[in-house]
């Protein structure tokens, strides 16, 4: 067997062991192999820390071994697609370095972290794991990093201490989405005009369109869902319309609409976080109007 093929098979076996260990499915011979693999993971983490120290970095905590599930929010996660690596706090940054893949590699300034939470997530058909979620408002837009590690609360408390962002220990998602949506605005005649289509996402403290354009939840004054059908001037679209009245940074009132599937679910999720009043409106004027 060639050296290249053996290295590939060894890497595949290593990743399988990481998945089995993270899911708690390693037993018997598998447990022995997982113990062997963990020794390799510990060696990798030590090597990463050594590199940080030699580079003159100030290491605040870690690194520790972790599996990065994703850099964007999802309904469910797969350990088979996770990236294993080293996670730590160094030079006032949250840093993840993948062991064999770089898709999750990150260096997040601690002062740009906006939300830290630990909660249980499904990572298989019948398996839940405690995961660390970190929301980050960076130059490339909003990111939500999710990590599975041995002691998520311990790491999260350290991250909270150094970033100044409180740790939320929650039982369910505090966000919603993402989903494809079209943003619309009303012109001076009150007619809805289409802007563009991209992803809509409700973060714990803001509604994001395209992962950048944000409406702070504290600025929302009124929510309405205008059902499809009826008069075209009320809702000219083939899907229900989510209408949001909010204040701009200058204190002016603005109305922004989103054409999105399950608009009422979106409105209810936003209402739970913002406490803004919500009305459900038919796509036609009422008889007494």
ZABAPA-403692 format. One line per 5 residues: number of its first residue (from 0); their letters; for each residue x, y, z of N, C-alpha, C. Coordinates in steps of 0.2 Angstrom, whole numbers, plus 5000, padded with zeros to 4 digits. Layout:
BEGIN
NUM> a> X Y Z X Y Z X Y Z ~ ...
END
This chain:
BEGIN
0> xxxxx> 5004 4994 5000 5000 5000 5000 5004 5006 5000 ~ 5003 5011 4995 5007 5017 4995 5006 5021 5001 ~ 5012 5025 5002 5011 5030 5008 5006 5035 5008 ~ 5004 5037 5002 4999 5042 5001 4992 5039 5002 ~ 4991 5033 5000 4984 5029 5001 4984 5028 5009
5> xxxxx> 4989 5026 5012 4989 5024 5019 4987 5030 5023 ~ 4990 5036 5021 4989 5042 5025 4982 5044 5024 ~ 4979 5043 5018 4972 5045 5017 4967 5040 5021 ~ 4968 5034 5021 4964 5029 5025 4965 5031 5033 ~ 4971 5033 5035 4972 5034 5042 4968 5040 5044
10> xxxxx> 4968 5045 5039 4964 5051 5041 4957 5050 5041 ~ 4954 5046 5036 4947 5044 5036 4945 5040 5043 ~ 4949 5036 5045 4948 5032 5051 4948 5036 5057 ~ 4953 5041 5057 4953 5046 5063 4947 5050 5063 ~ 4944 5052 5058 4938 5056 5058 4932 5052 5060
15> xxxxx> 4932 5046 5058 4927 5041 5060 4927 5041 5068 ~ 4933 5040 5070 4934 5039 5078 4931 5045 5081 ~ 4933 5051 5078 4931 5057 5082 4923 5058 5082 ~ 4920 5056 5076 4913 5056 5076 4910 5051 5081 ~ 4912 5045 5081 4910 5040 5086 4911 5042 5093
20> xxxxx> 4917 5045 5095 4918 5047 5101 4914 5053 5103 ~ 4912 5058 5099 4908 5063 5100 4901 5061 5102 ~ 4899 5056 5098 4892 5054 5099 4891 5049 5105 ~ 4897 5047 5108 4897 5042 5113 4895 5035 5111 ~ 4897 5033 5105 4896 5027 5102 4902 5022 5102
25> xxxxx> 4907 5024 5105 4913 5020 5104 4913 5015 5110 ~ 4914 5009 5109 4914 5004 5114 4918 4998 5112 ~ 4920 4994 5117 4925 4989 5116 4931 4991 5112 ~ 4932 4987 5107 4938 4989 5103 4938 4996 5100 ~ 4931 4999 5099 4931 5006 5097 4933 5010 5103
30> xxxxx> 4932 5009 5109 4934 5013 5114 4942 5013 5115 ~ 4945 5008 5113 4952 5007 5113 4955 5012 5108 ~ 4952 5011 5102 4954 5015 5096 4953 5023 5097 ~ 4947 5024 5101 4945 5031 5102 4950 5034 5107 ~ 4953 5030 5112 4958 5032 5117 4964 5034 5113
35> xxxxx> 4966 5029 5108 4972 5030 5104 4971 5037 5100 ~ 4965 5038 5098 4964 5044 5094 4965 5050 5098 ~ 4962 5050 5104 4962 5056 5109 4969 5058 5110 ~ 4974 5053 5111 4981 5054 5112 4983 5059 5106 ~ 4981 5057 5100 4984 5061 5095 4981 5068 5095
40> xxxxx> 4974 5068 5097 4971 5075 5097 4974 5079 5103 ~ 4976 5076 5108 4979 5080 5114 4986 5083 5111 ~ 4990 5078 5107 4996 5081 5105 4995 5086 5100 ~ 4990 5086 5096 4989 5092 5091 4987 5098 5095 ~ 4983 5098 5100 4981 5104 5104 4988 5107 5107
45> xxxxx> 4992 5102 5110 4998 5105 5113 5002 5108 5108 ~ 5003 5105 5102 5007 5108 5097 5004 5115 5095 ~ 4997 5116 5094 4994 5122 5093 4996 5128 5098 ~ 4996 5126 5105 4997 5130 5110 5005 5132 5110 ~ 5009 5127 5108 5016 5129 5108 5017 5134 5102
50> xxxxx> 5014 5133 5097 5015 5138 5091 5012 5145 5093 ~ 5007 5145 5097 5004 5152 5099 5010 5155 5104 ~ 5012 5151 5108 5017 5154 5113 5023 5156 5110 ~ 5026 5152 5105 5032 5154 5101 5031 5160 5097 ~ 5025 5161 5095 5023 5167 5091 5022 5174 5095
55> xxxxx> 5023 5173 5102 5023 5179 5106 5016 5181 5108 ~ 5011 5176 5107 5004 5178 5109 5003 5177 5116 ~ 4998 5181 5119 4996 5180 5126 4990 5175 5126 ~ 4991 5169 5128 4986 5164 5128 4982 5165 5134 ~ 4975 5166 5134 4971 5167 5139 4968 5161 5142
60> xxxxx> 4966 5156 5137 4963 5150 5140 4964 5145 5134 ~ 4966 5138 5136 4966 5133 5131 4973 5133 5127 ~ 4973 5130 5121 4967 5128 5118 4965 5121 5120 ~ 4958 5119 5118 4956 5113 5120 4953 5110 5113 ~ 4953 5103 5113 4950 5100 5107 4943 5101 5107
65> xxxxx> 4940 5103 5101 4933 5104 5099 4932 5102 5092 ~ 4925 5101 5091 4923 5100 5084 4918 5105 5082 ~ 4920 5109 5077 4916 5114 5074 4910 5111 5070 ~ 4904 5113 5072 4898 5110 5068 4897 5114 5062 ~ 4897 5121 5063 4895 5125 5057 4897 5132 5059
70> xxxxx> 4897 5137 5054 4898 5144 5055 4892 5148 5053 ~ 4886 5144 5052 4880 5147 5051 4875 5143 5055 ~ 4869 5146 5057 4864 5142 5061 4860 5137 5056 ~ 4858 5132 5059 4855 5126 5056 4849 5124 5061 ~ 4845 5120 5058 4840 5117 5062 4843 5111 5066
75> xxxxx> 4847 5107 5062 4850 5101 5065 4858 5101 5063 ~ 4862 5097 5066 4869 5097 5064 4871 5089 5063 ~ 4877 5089 5060 4879 5082 5059 4887 5082 5061 ~ 4888 5077 5065 4895 5076 5067 4899 5074 5061 ~ 4896 5070 5057 4900 5068 5051 4903 5073 5047
80> xxxxx> 4900 5079 5047 4902 5085 5043 4906 5090 5048 ~ 4907 5088 5054 4910 5093 5059 4918 5093 5057 ~ 4921 5098 5059 4928 5099 5058 4932 5099 5065 ~ 4936 5094 5066 4939 5094 5072 4946 5098 5072 ~ 4947 5101 5078 4953 5105 5079 4954 5108 5086
85> xxxxx> 4957 5113 5087 4959 5116 5093 4956 5123 5094 ~ 4952 5124 5100 4949 5130 5101 4951 5133 5107 ~ 4953 5140 5107 4956 5143 5113 4955 5151 5112 ~ 4957 5154 5118 4957 5161 5118 4964 5164 5118 ~ 4966 5168 5113 4973 5170 5113 4973 5177 5110
90> xxxxx> 4977 5182 5113 4978 5189 5110 4971 5192 5109 ~ 4966 5191 5114 4960 5194 5114 4956 5192 5108 ~ 4956 5186 5106 4953 5183 5101 4950 5176 5102 ~ 4945 5174 5100 4943 5167 5100 4945 5164 5093 ~ 4949 5159 5094 4953 5156 5088 4951 5148 5088
95> xxxxx> 4950 5146 5082 4949 5139 5080 4953 5137 5075 ~ 4957 5132 5075 4962 5129 5070 4960 5122 5069 ~ 4957 5121 5063 4956 5114 5061 4962 5110 5060 ~ 4961 5103 5062 4966 5099 5062 4968 5096 5055 ~ 4963 5095 5051 4964 5093 5044 4960 5097 5039
100> xxxxx> 4955 5101 5041 4951 5105 5036 4951 5113 5039 ~ 4951 5117 5034 4951 5124 5036 4944 5128 5036 ~ 4939 5124 5034 4933 5128 5033 4930 5131 5039 ~ 4932 5129 5045 4929 5132 5051 4934 5137 5054 ~ 4940 5137 5051 4946 5141 5055 4943 5148 5056
105> xxxxx> 4945 5151 5062 4942 5158 5063 4947 5161 5068 ~ 4947 5168 5068 4950 5172 5073 4946 5178 5074 ~ 4942 5177 5080 4936 5182 5081 4938 5187 5087 ~ 4939 5193 5085 4940 5198 5091 4935 5197 5096 ~ 4937 5197 5102 4932 5196 5108 4927 5202 5108
110> xxxxx> 4929 5208 5106 4924 5214 5107 4919 5214 5102 ~ 4920 5209 5097 4914 5209 5092 4910 5203 5093 ~ 4910 5199 5098 4906 5194 5100 4899 5197 5103 ~ 4894 5195 5100 4887 5198 5102 4883 5193 5106 ~ 4884 5187 5107 4880 5182 5110 4884 5176 5111
115> xxxxx> 4883 5173 5118 4886 5167 5119 4881 5162 5123 ~ 4880 5156 5120 4875 5152 5124 4877 5145 5123 ~ 4875 5141 5128 4876 5134 5128 4869 5130 5128 ~ 4868 5126 5124 4861 5122 5124 4862 5116 5120 ~ 4857 5111 5121 4857 5105 5118 4855 5105 5111
120> xxxxx> 4858 5102 5106 4857 5101 5099 4857 5094 5097 ~ 4852 5093 5092 4852 5086 5089 4858 5086 5084 ~ 4863 5080 5085 4868 5079 5081 4868 5072 5077 ~ 4862 5070 5077 4861 5063 5074 4853 5062 5075 ~ 4852 5056 5073 4844 5054 5073 4842 5053 5080
125> xxxxx> 4846 5051 5084 4843 5050 5091 4848 5052 5096 ~ 4853 5057 5094 4858 5059 5099 4858 5067 5100 ~ 4858 5069 5106 4858 5077 5107 4865 5078 5111 ~ 4868 5083 5110 4874 5085 5113 4874 5093 5115 ~ 4877 5094 5121 4878 5101 5123 4883 5104 5118
130> xxxxx> 4881 5110 5116 4885 5114 5111 4886 5121 5113 ~ 4892 5124 5111 4893 5131 5112 4892 5135 5106 ~ 4888 5140 5107 4886 5144 5101 4889 5151 5102 ~ 4892 5154 5097 4895 5161 5098 4893 5165 5092 ~ 4889 5170 5093 4887 5175 5088 4892 5180 5087
135> xxxxx> 4894 5182 5081 4899 5186 5080 4897 5191 5074 ~ 4898 5198 5075 4896 5203 5070 4903 5205 5067 ~ 4905 5202 5061 4911 5203 5058 4911 5207 5052 ~ 4917 5208 5049 4917 5212 5042 4914 5208 5037 ~ 4913 5201 5037 4910 5198 5032 4903 5196 5033
140> xxxxx> 4900 5199 5038 4893 5198 5040 4893 5194 5047 ~ 4886 5193 5049 4885 5189 5055 4887 5182 5054 ~ 4890 5179 5059 4892 5172 5059 4889 5169 5066 ~ 4888 5163 5066 4886 5159 5072 4890 5153 5072 ~ 4895 5153 5076 4900 5147 5076 4897 5142 5082
145> xxxxx> 4897 5136 5080 4894 5131 5085 4900 5125 5086 ~ 4901 5124 5092 4906 5119 5094 4904 5114 5099 ~ 4906 5108 5098 4905 5102 5103 4912 5101 5106 ~ 4912 5101 5112 4918 5100 5116 4917 5097 5123 ~ 4922 5094 5126 4920 5090 5132 4917 5094 5138
150> xxxxx> 4919 5100 5139 4916 5104 5144 4914 5111 5142 ~ 4908 5111 5138 4906 5118 5135 4905 5123 5140 ~ 4902 5122 5146 4901 5127 5150 4907 5130 5153 ~ 4912 5126 5154 4919 5129 5157 4922 5133 5152 ~ 4922 5131 5146 4925 5136 5140 4921 5142 5140
155> xxxxx> 4914 5141 5140 4909 5147 5139 4910 5152 5144 ~ 4911 5150 5150 4912 5155 5156 4919 5159 5155 ~ 4924 5155 5153 4930 5159 5151 4929 5164 5145 ~ 4926 5162 5140 4924 5166 5135 4920 5172 5137 ~ 4915 5171 5141 4911 5176 5144 4916 5181 5148
160> xxxxx> 4920 5179 5152 4924 5183 5156 4929 5187 5152 ~ 4932 5185 5147 4937 5189 5143 4933 5193 5138 ~ 4927 5191 5136 4924 5195 5131 4919 5201 5134 ~ 4917 5199 5140 4912 5204 5143 4905 5203 5141 ~ 4904 5197 5137 4897 5196 5135 4894 5190 5139
165> xxxxx> 4888 5191 5142 4886 5186 5147 4885 5179 5143 ~ 4885 5174 5147 4884 5167 5145 4876 5166 5146 ~ 4873 5164 5141 4866 5162 5142 4866 5154 5141 ~ 4863 5151 5147 4862 5144 5147 4855 5143 5146 ~ 4853 5141 5140 4846 5141 5137 4844 5134 5136
170> xxxxx> 4837 5133 5135 4835 5126 5134 4832 5125 5127 ~ 4832 5131 5123 4830 5131 5116 4833 5137 5112 ~ 4832 5136 5106 4835 5141 5101 4832 5148 5103 ~ 4836 5153 5103 4834 5160 5104 4835 5164 5098 ~ 4836 5160 5092 4836 5164 5085 4831 5160 5081
175> xxxxx> 4830 5162 5075 4825 5159 5070 4828 5159 5063 ~ 4827 5154 5059 4829 5154 5052 4836 5151 5052 ~ 4839 5153 5046 4838 5157 5041 4833 5154 5035 ~ 4830 5159 5031 4826 5157 5025 4827 5162 5020 ~ 4825 5160 5014 4825 5165 5008 4819 5169 5009
180> xxxxx> 4821 5176 5007 4816 5181 5008 4817 5187 5003 ~ 4812 5190 5001 4813 5196 4997 4811 5202 5001 ~ 4815 5207 5001 4814 5213 5005 4810 5218 5000 ~ 4805 5221 5003 4801 5226 4999 4800 5233 5003 ~ 4799 5238 5000 4798 5245 5003 4792 5248 5000
185> xxxxx> 4789 5252 5003 4783 5256 5001 4786 5263 4998 ~ 4783 5264 4992 4785 5271 4989 4781 5276 4991 ~ 4781 5282 4989 4777 5288 4991 4770 5287 4990 ~ 4768 5283 4986 4761 5282 4985 4758 5276 4989 ~ 4763 5273 4993 4760 5267 4997 4761 5260 4993
190> xxxxx> 4764 5260 4987 4764 5254 4984 4770 5250 4986 ~ 4770 5244 4986 4776 5240 4988 4780 5239 4982 ~ 4787 5240 4983 4792 5240 4978 4797 5235 4980 ~ 4799 5230 4975 4803 5225 4977 4811 5227 4977 ~ 4814 5225 4982 4821 5227 4983 4826 5221 4980
195> xxxxx> 4827 5216 4984 4831 5210 4982 4829 5204 4986 ~ 4832 5199 4984 4830 5192 4988 4837 5190 4990 ~ 4837 5188 4997 4843 5184 5000 4840 5181 5006 ~ 4845 5179 5011 4843 5176 5017 4841 5181 5022 ~ 4835 5179 5026 4833 5182 5032 4834 5178 5038
200> xxxxx> 4837 5181 5043 4839 5178 5049 4837 5182 5055 ~ 4834 5179 5060 4832 5182 5066 4838 5180 5072 ~ 4842 5185 5073 4847 5184 5078 4844 5186 5085 ~ 4847 5184 5091 4844 5185 5097 4842 5193 5098 ~ 4846 5197 5095 4844 5204 5097 4843 5209 5090
205> xxxxx> 4843 5205 5084 4842 5209 5078 4839 5205 5073 ~ 4836 5208 5068 4834 5204 5062 4838 5206 5056 ~ 4841 5201 5053 4847 5202 5048 4844 5200 5041 ~ 4846 5204 5036 4844 5203 5029 4851 5203 5026 ~ 4852 5197 5023 4859 5196 5019 4864 5196 5024
210> xxxxx> 4863 5194 5030 4868 5193 5036 4872 5200 5037 ~ 4869 5206 5035 4873 5212 5036 4868 5217 5038 ~ 4863 5218 5034 4858 5224 5035 4853 5222 5041 ~ 4853 5226 5046 4850 5224 5053 4845 5229 5055 ~ 4840 5226 5058 4835 5230 5061 4835 5228 5069
215> xxxxx> 4838 5232 5073 4838 5230 5080 4831 5229 5083 ~ 4830 5223 5087 4823 5221 5089 4821 5227 5094 ~ 4825 5230 5097 4823 5236 5102 4820 5242 5098 ~ 4821 5242 5091 4818 5248 5087 4812 5246 5084 ~ 4809 5240 5085 4803 5238 5081 4797 5240 5085
220> xxxxx> 4792 5244 5082 4786 5247 5085 4780 5243 5084 ~ 4780 5240 5078 4773 5236 5076 4775 5231 5071 ~ 4772 5225 5072 4772 5219 5067 4766 5218 5064 ~ 4766 5216 5058 4759 5214 5055 4761 5209 5049 ~ 4756 5204 5049 4757 5199 5043 4751 5200 5039
225> xxxxx> 4752 5202 5033 4746 5203 5028 4746 5197 5023 ~ 4740 5194 5024 4739 5188 5021 4739 5189 5013 ~ 4741 5184 5009 4740 5184 5002 4733 5184 5000 ~ 4732 5187 4994 4725 5187 4991 4722 5193 4993 ~ 4716 5195 4989 4712 5201 4991 4715 5206 4986
230> xxxxx> 4715 5213 4989 4717 5218 4985 4724 5219 4984 ~ 4726 5220 4977 4733 5220 4976 4737 5225 4979 ~ 4734 5231 4981 4737 5237 4984 4739 5235 4991 ~ 4735 5230 4994 4737 5229 5001 4743 5223 5001 ~ 4742 5218 4997 4747 5213 4997 4747 5211 4989
235> xxxxx> 4752 5213 4985 4752 5211 4978 4756 5205 4977 ~ 4758 5202 4982 4763 5196 4981 4759 5189 4982 ~ 4762 5184 4980 4759 5177 4980 4760 5174 4987 ~ 4764 5177 4991 4765 5174 4998 4763 5179 5003 ~ 4762 5177 5009 4760 5182 5014 4766 5187 5015
240> xxxxx> 4764 5193 5018 4769 5198 5018 4770 5200 5026 ~ 4777 5200 5028 4778 5202 5035 4780 5210 5034 ~ 4776 5214 5038 4777 5221 5038 4780 5223 5045 ~ 4785 5227 5045 4788 5229 5051 4789 5236 5051 ~ 4786 5239 5056 4787 5247 5057 4792 5247 5063
245> xxxxx> 4797 5251 5061 4803 5252 5066 4806 5259 5065 ~ 4810 5261 5070 4813 5267 5070 4821 5266 5068 ~ 4823 5271 5064 4829 5271 5061 4834 5274 5067 ~ 4841 5274 5065 4845 5277 5070 4844 5285 5071 ~ 4841 5288 5067 4840 5295 5067 4833 5297 5071
250> xxxxx> 4829 5291 5072 4823 5292 5076 4817 5292 5071 ~ 4818 5292 5065 4812 5292 5060 4809 5285 5060 ~ 4802 5285 5058 4799 5279 5057 4800 5276 5050 ~ 4801 5270 5050 4801 5267 5043 4798 5260 5043 ~ 4795 5259 5037 4791 5252 5036 4795 5248 5031
255> xxxxx> 4797 5242 5033 4801 5237 5029 4796 5231 5029 ~ 4796 5228 5023 4792 5222 5022 4797 5216 5019 ~ 4794 5210 5021 4798 5204 5019 4793 5199 5016 ~ 4794 5197 5010 4790 5192 5007 4793 5185 5008 ~ 4790 5181 5013 4794 5175 5015 4789 5170 5017
260> xxxxx> 4790 5164 5016 4786 5158 5018 4785 5158 5025 ~ 4779 5156 5027 4778 5156 5035 4779 5162 5038 ~ 4776 5168 5035 4777 5174 5038 4775 5175 5045 ~ 4769 5172 5046 4766 5172 5053 4771 5169 5058 ~ 4774 5163 5057 4779 5160 5061 4785 5165 5062
265> xxxxx> 4787 5169 5057 4793 5174 5058 4790 5179 5062 ~ 4784 5182 5061 4782 5187 5065 4781 5185 5073 ~ 4779 5179 5074 4778 5177 5081 4785 5176 5084 ~ 4790 5174 5080 4797 5173 5083 4800 5180 5085 ~ 4798 5185 5080 4801 5192 5082 4797 5195 5088
270> xxxxx> 4791 5193 5088 4787 5196 5094 4789 5194 5100 ~ 4791 5187 5101 4794 5184 5107 4800 5188 5109 ~ 4804 5190 5105 4810 5193 5106 4810 5200 5107 ~ 4805 5204 5104 4805 5211 5104 4799 5214 5108 ~ 4794 5209 5109 4788 5212 5113 4784 5217 5109
275> xxxxx> 4785 5218 5103 4781 5222 5099 4774 5219 5097 ~ 4769 5224 5097 4762 5221 5095 4762 5218 5088 ~ 4758 5213 5088 4757 5209 5081 4750 5209 5079 ~ 4748 5211 5073 4742 5210 5070 4742 5206 5064 ~ 4737 5202 5063 4736 5198 5057 4731 5201 5053
280> xxxxx> 4732 5203 5047 4728 5206 5042 4727 5203 5036 ~ 4720 5203 5034 4718 5200 5027 4721 5204 5022 ~ 4722 5201 5016 4725 5205 5010 4719 5209 5007 ~ 4714 5211 5011 4709 5216 5008 4707 5220 5013 ~ 4704 5226 5012 4702 5231 5017 4695 5228 5020
285> xxxx> 4695 5230 5026 4689 5227 5030 4683 5231 5028 ~ 4677 5228 5029 4671 5231 5026 4669 5238 5029 ~ 4671 5239 5035 4669 5245 5038 4674 5251 5036 ~ 4679 5249 5032 4684 5254 5030 4682 5257 5024
END
